[in-house]
Amino acid sequence: MAKKDKKTLPPSGAGLVRYFEEETRGPKLSPEQVVVMTIILAVFCIALHFTL
């Protein structure tokens, strides 16, 4: 049987892949977490630059 809860888009996609249907493995990070980790890494690199 076909799944009735699957969302479909109008046929105007011109063959583009719809990635929101694919579930990927790995950690789920919010954009805020990515920004904070980037800032922490930058500060760490600057601190290493001045200590060495």
N, CA and C of each residue as an Amber inpcrd file, in Angstrom:
protein
   156
   0.8200000  -1.1790000   0.0000000   0.0000000   0.0000000   0.0000000
   0.8680000   1.2490000   0.0000000   0.4020000   2.2660000  -0.6350000
   1.1230000   3.5290000  -0.6760000   0.8910000   4.2890000   0.6240000
   1.9220000   5.0270000   1.0270000   1.7930000   5.8460000   2.2300000
   0.9940000   7.0980000   1.8970000  -0.0250000   7.3680000   2.6910000
  -0.8520000   8.5330000   2.4290000  -0.3250000   9.7780000   3.1310000
   0.6110000   9.6160000   4.0870000   1.1180000  10.7730000   4.8120000
   2.3240000  11.4090000   4.1190000   2.7200000  10.9060000   2.9740000
   3.8620000  11.4600000   2.2440000   3.4300000  12.7310000   1.5180000
   4.1890000  13.7960000   1.7110000   3.8630000  15.0700000   1.0830000
   4.3960000  15.0820000  -0.3410000   3.6400000  15.6170000  -1.2420000
   4.0760000  15.7320000  -2.6240000   4.0750000  17.1960000  -3.0360000
   4.9690000  17.5100000  -3.9210000   5.0730000  18.8690000  -4.4450000
   4.5000000  18.8930000  -5.8550000   4.1350000  20.0620000  -6.3320000
   3.6590000  20.1450000  -7.7140000   4.7810000  19.7550000  -8.6840000
   4.4290000  19.3120000  -9.8680000   5.4360000  18.8130000 -10.8080000
   6.2680000  19.9060000 -11.4700000   6.5340000  20.9860000 -10.7870000
   7.3270000  22.0620000 -11.3750000   8.7740000  22.0200000 -10.9040000
   9.2290000  20.9140000 -10.3490000  10.5740000  20.8110000  -9.8090000
  11.6520000  20.6560000 -10.8620000  11.3130000  20.3580000 -12.0670000
  12.2540000  20.2100000 -13.1880000  13.3430000  19.1890000 -12.8840000
  12.9900000  18.1240000 -12.1880000  13.9410000  17.0480000 -11.9470000
  14.8670000  17.2780000 -10.7760000  14.6330000  18.2830000  -9.9630000
  15.4850000  18.5460000  -8.8100000  15.2060000  17.5250000  -7.7100000
  16.2450000  17.1640000  -6.9890000  16.1010000  16.1960000  -5.9090000
  15.5480000  16.9010000  -4.6810000  14.5920000  16.2890000  -4.0390000
  14.0280000  16.8400000  -2.8080000  14.7200000  16.1770000  -1.6320000
  15.6620000  16.8900000  -1.0280000  16.4860000  16.3080000   0.0220000
  15.7700000  16.2100000   1.3610000  14.6790000  16.9340000   1.5480000
  14.0060000  16.8840000   2.8400000  13.3500000  15.5350000   3.0900000
  13.2180000  14.7120000   2.0750000  12.6260000  13.3980000   2.2530000
  13.6430000  12.3700000   2.7540000  14.9120000  12.6490000   2.5900000
  15.9370000  11.6940000   2.9680000  16.3860000  11.9360000   4.3990000
  16.4080000  10.8880000   5.1950000  16.8570000  10.9700000   6.5770000
  18.3310000  10.5940000   6.6110000  19.1460000  11.4410000   7.1990000
  20.5740000  11.1720000   7.2690000  20.9630000  10.8280000   8.6940000
  22.0490000  10.0880000   8.8170000  22.5720000   9.7500000  10.1280000
  23.5330000  10.8260000  10.5680000  23.8380000  10.8220000  11.8480000
  24.7940000  11.7790000  12.3620000  24.1540000  12.7060000  13.3680000
  24.9950000  13.5370000  13.9660000  24.4670000  14.4340000  14.9900000
  23.5810000  15.5200000  14.3850000  22.5390000  15.8430000  15.0960000
  21.6430000  16.9220000  14.6790000  22.0670000  18.1820000  15.4300000
  22.5610000  19.1680000  14.7040000  23.0360000  20.4040000  15.3190000
  22.1810000  21.5730000  14.8490000  21.8910000  22.4370000  15.7830000
  21.1620000  23.6470000  15.4170000  22.1620000  24.6670000  14.8670000
  21.7030000  25.6550000  14.1310000  22.6130000  26.6820000  13.6120000
  23.3520000  27.4280000  14.7260000  22.6860000  27.6180000  15.8650000
  23.3310000  28.3030000  16.9850000  24.5120000  27.4990000  17.5190000
  24.3660000  26.1850000  17.5790000  25.4500000  25.3350000  18.0460000
  26.6460000  25.4030000  17.1000000  26.3910000  25.4540000  15.8170000
  27.4720000  25.5320000  14.8350000  28.2210000  26.8540000  14.9790000
  27.4920000  27.9500000  15.1670000  28.1250000  29.2670000  15.3310000
  28.9730000  29.2980000  16.5980000  28.4470000  28.7690000  17.7040000
  29.1910000  28.7630000  18.9650000  30.4510000  27.9090000  18.8380000
  30.3440000  26.7480000  18.2180000  31.5340000  25.8930000  18.0520000
  32.5770000  26.5620000  17.1610000  32.1410000  27.3010000  16.1430000
  33.0650000  28.0100000  15.2710000  33.8050000  29.1050000  16.0240000
  33.0820000  29.8410000  16.8520000  33.7110000  30.9060000  17.6500000
  34.7090000  30.3110000  18.6330000  34.3370000  29.2070000  19.2940000
  35.2450000  28.5560000  20.2400000  36.5040000  28.0770000  19.5230000
  36.3570000  27.5000000  18.3470000  37.5190000  27.0350000  17.5830000
  38.4100000  28.2020000  17.1720000  37.8090000  29.3150000  16.7660000
  38.5930000  30.4860000  16.3700000  39.3720000  31.0430000  17.5570000
  38.7370000  31.1360000  18.7150000  39.4210000  31.6330000  19.9110000
  40.5530000  30.6930000  20.3050000  40.3170000  29.3970000  20.2010000
  41.3480000  28.4060000  20.5110000  42.5460000  28.5470000  19.5660000
  42.2870000  28.7310000  18.2790000  43.3780000  28.8930000  17.3050000
  44.1690000  30.1770000  17.5620000  43.4800000  31.2580000  17.8920000
  44.1640000  32.5180000  18.1940000  45.0100000  32.3730000  19.4490000
  44.4700000  31.6970000  20.4580000  45.2220000  31.4790000  21.7000000
  46.4750000  30.6400000  21.4280000  46.3630000  29.6380000  20.5950000
  47.5450000  28.8230000  20.2490000  48.5560000  29.6410000  19.4790000
  48.1090000  30.5270000  18.6360000  49.0150000  31.3450000  17.8360000
  49.8750000  32.2360000  18.7430000  49.2700000  32.7910000  19.7970000
  50.0120000  33.6790000  20.6790000  50.8600000  32.9470000  21.7050000
  50.5740000  31.6830000  21.9890000  51.3510000  30.9440000  22.9830000
  52.5450000  30.2310000  22.3710000  52.5430000  29.9690000  21.0960000
  53.6520000  29.2320000  20.4800000  54.6560000  30.1280000  19.8250000
